[in-house]
């Protein structure tokens, strides 16, 4: 039986955060969402852009999640890219943080579940109080691969966390 590809981040109890590649689309999507629900996920965070959603046949992801009682949040970021606005991402991360403080188990996905997922998850771990020096180690250990995908994504998290205060970020 196929199991959803959820990679849980350790060491953040009582919070639960999973990293994931995108779900299988089309006729498989119903099963993917059901398995997320069975795994305890109650909020899916998609970082895919609209053209990727169409290409991967994921247009019904939000509706299927809602049917299963899973909240669905979308924050499109270009593949291998970074957010266009620190303010917008900060507000989005604040919403995810509030969900986690209420006990909601989150799963974040982009296409491969490495780059954009690592960027947003890294910012969220910072909000949860994880020491900056542990953030990428925890994400990489959970996912089984170095995260995030690009130096620009790692730099973005570092600046988001205030580690390089002299650097300018998009407002």
WOBELWO-V526662 format. One record per backbone hydrogen bond with DSSP energy under -0.5 kcal/mol. CO is the residue of the C=O (numbers start at 1). NH is the residue of the N-H. Records with the same first field share a line. If there is no record, write none. Layout:
CO: NH, NH
This chain:
4: 6
5: 7
6: 8
7: 19
12: 15
16: 106
17: 9
18: 108
19: 7
20: 110
25: 28
26: 29
28: 32
29: 33
30: 34
31: 35
32: 36
33: 37
34: 38
35: 39
36: 41
37: 40
42: 71
43: 107
44: 46, 73
45: 109
46: 75
47: 77
49: 52, 53
50: 54
51: 55
52: 56
53: 58
54: 57
57: 26
58: 61
60: 64
61: 65
62: 66
63: 67
64: 68
65: 68, 70
66: 69
69: 71
71: 44
73: 46
78: 81
85: 89
86: 90
87: 91
88: 92
89: 93
90: 94
91: 95
92: 96
93: 97
94: 98
95: 99
96: 100
97: 101
98: 102
99: 102, 104
100: 103
104: 106
105: 42, 43
106: 18
107: 45
108: 20
109: 47
111: 22
114: 118
115: 119
116: 120
117: 121
118: 122
119: 123
120: 124
121: 125
122: 126
123: 127
124: 128
125: 130
126: 129
131: 134, 135
132: 135, 136
134: 138
135: 139
136: 140
137: 141
138: 142
139: 143
140: 144, 145
150: 154
151: 155
152: 156
153: 157
154: 158
155: 159
156: 160
157: 161
158: 163, 164
159: 162
162: 165
164: 167
170: 86
